[in-house]
Amino acid sequence: MKRLAVIIFNFCLLTMPALVWAAAEKAEALEKKVNLANLGGINYFFAKWYNENMWLYALLVTVLMGVVGMLIALVTDIFLKMVGLEVSKIEHHE
């Protein structure tokens, strides 16, 4: 009986957000536009892509976040090697 209650509870957790989303009115947060008047350089570049093509903007930001994360990991790895800590993959012995 407890297993059935857990299954029903999980089903409710999965379906409730969909029901709430279906009942909501059109999302106005996605229709906001950024004012480009006082922007320059890289801010203008990202704001223009945000206004014109949200999917391309999301893809660009996702890739950029991955690149920045890899860059931070590389710099950290170099710094730790300079300090003298051994940074390498862990070998698993089974």
C-alpha positions as CSV (number, residue, x, y, z in Angstrom):
1,M,0.0,0.0,0.0
2,K,2.9,2.3,0.8
3,R,4.4,1.7,-2.6
4,L,1.1,2.6,-4.3
5,A,0.9,5.9,-2.3
6,V,4.5,6.8,-3.4
7,I,3.6,6.1,-7.0
8,I,0.5,8.3,-6.8
9,F,2.4,11.0,-5.0
10,N,5.1,11.0,-7.7
11,F,2.5,11.1,-10.4
12,C,0.9,14.1,-8.9
13,L,4.3,15.9,-8.6
14,L,4.9,15.3,-12.3
15,T,1.4,16.3,-13.5
16,M,0.6,19.3,-11.3
17,P,3.0,21.8,-13.0
18,A,1.6,20.8,-16.4
19,L,-1.9,21.5,-15.2
20,V,-0.9,24.9,-13.7
21,W,0.9,25.8,-16.9
22,A,-2.0,24.9,-19.1
23,A,-4.4,27.0,-17.0
24,A,-2.1,30.1,-17.0
25,E,-2.6,33.0,-19.5
26,K,0.0,33.7,-22.1
27,A,3.4,34.4,-20.6
28,E,4.3,38.0,-21.0
29,A,7.8,37.7,-19.7
30,L,8.9,36.3,-23.0
31,E,7.6,39.3,-24.9
32,K,9.8,41.9,-23.2
33,K,12.3,43.7,-25.4
34,V,15.5,45.3,-24.3
35,N,16.0,49.0,-25.0
36,L,19.1,49.2,-27.3
37,A,19.4,53.0,-27.1
38,N,22.2,53.4,-24.6
39,L,24.0,50.1,-25.1
40,G,27.3,49.6,-26.8
41,G,29.8,46.9,-27.6
42,I,29.2,43.4,-26.2
43,N,26.0,44.6,-24.4
44,Y,24.5,45.7,-27.6
45,F,25.5,42.4,-29.3
46,F,23.7,40.3,-26.7
47,A,20.7,42.5,-26.3
48,K,20.1,42.6,-30.1
49,W,20.2,38.8,-30.3
50,Y,17.9,38.6,-27.2
51,N,15.4,40.9,-29.0
52,E,15.6,39.3,-32.4
53,N,16.1,35.5,-31.9
54,M,15.6,34.2,-28.4
55,W,16.5,30.6,-29.4
56,L,19.8,31.7,-30.9
57,Y,20.5,33.8,-27.8
58,A,19.8,30.9,-25.5
59,L,22.1,28.6,-27.5
60,L,24.9,31.2,-27.6
61,V,24.6,31.8,-23.8
62,T,24.6,28.1,-23.1
63,V,27.7,27.5,-25.2
64,L,29.4,30.5,-23.7
65,M,28.7,29.3,-20.2
66,G,30.3,25.9,-21.0
67,V,33.4,27.7,-22.5
68,V,33.8,29.9,-19.5
69,G,33.4,26.9,-17.2
70,M,36.2,25.0,-19.1
71,L,38.4,28.1,-18.9
72,I,37.9,28.4,-15.2
73,A,38.7,24.7,-14.8
74,L,41.9,25.1,-16.9
75,V,43.1,28.1,-15.0
76,T,42.4,26.4,-11.7
77,D,44.3,23.3,-12.9
78,I,47.3,25.3,-13.9
79,F,47.3,27.2,-10.5
80,L,47.0,24.0,-8.5
81,K,49.9,22.5,-10.4
82,M,52.0,25.6,-9.7
83,V,51.3,25.2,-6.0
84,G,52.3,21.6,-6.1
85,L,49.1,19.7,-5.8
86,E,48.6,16.7,-8.1
87,V,45.6,17.2,-10.3
88,S,44.8,14.3,-12.5
89,K,42.0,11.8,-13.2
90,I,41.3,9.3,-10.4
91,E,42.2,5.7,-11.2
92,H,39.6,3.2,-10.2
93,H,40.8,-0.1,-8.9
94,E,38.2,-2.8,-9.1
